[in-house]
């Protein structure tokens, strides 16, 4: 049996917009329907929780990689909880564990994950309304950064890049 793909959904926690949350939930659902595994930062806030909930509602498998030392910080929808105690240092674990990184919205923590993904030449898809972030990251990683305008377009792009993973 082939290994399941892990799709990392990164995005803002407390600063997530309503659009970020809606997109993350939809992404989780679509990823689950493809039989892929949804990975997030695992906390009970923002894009992390929304993506996990979307995946679980669709019967998918989920992984939450916590920045803290306490499993109690994990969202209920995380099947596998990995406790790191690394604070923002866990961001590199998120990226390296993912076959594809999707940034659903952008704030400072997400920007570090996108940067790690570019440095590691990990396929990275941006789903955000922040044009300055799109311009900046496309310039840094023109070979690995793709842009999507909807969760459905993210899935289409993932299917294309997985042939190269």
Number of C-alpha atoms within 10 A of each C-alpha: 3 4 6 12 18 20 26 28 28 30 31 22 23 11 14 20 14 11 14 25 23 17 24 32 23 21 27 34 24 22 26 23 14 13 16 19 22 30 30 29 30 31 26 19 18 21 34 34 26 28 34 35 23 24 30 20 13 16 13 23 22 26 24 27 25 28 21 18 13 13 16 13 16 26 22 16 25 27 18 14 23 20 19 17 14 13 11 16 13 19 24 17 17 25 29 16 15 22 20 22 28 32 24 31 27 25 17 10 15 20 19 17 27 29 19 18 25 22 12 13 13 23 25 29 25 25 24 20 14 12 8 9 16 19 11 11 19 18 11 14 19 12 13 18 22 20 17 17 12 16 22 15 14 22 18 12 18 21 12 11 18 12 7 7 10
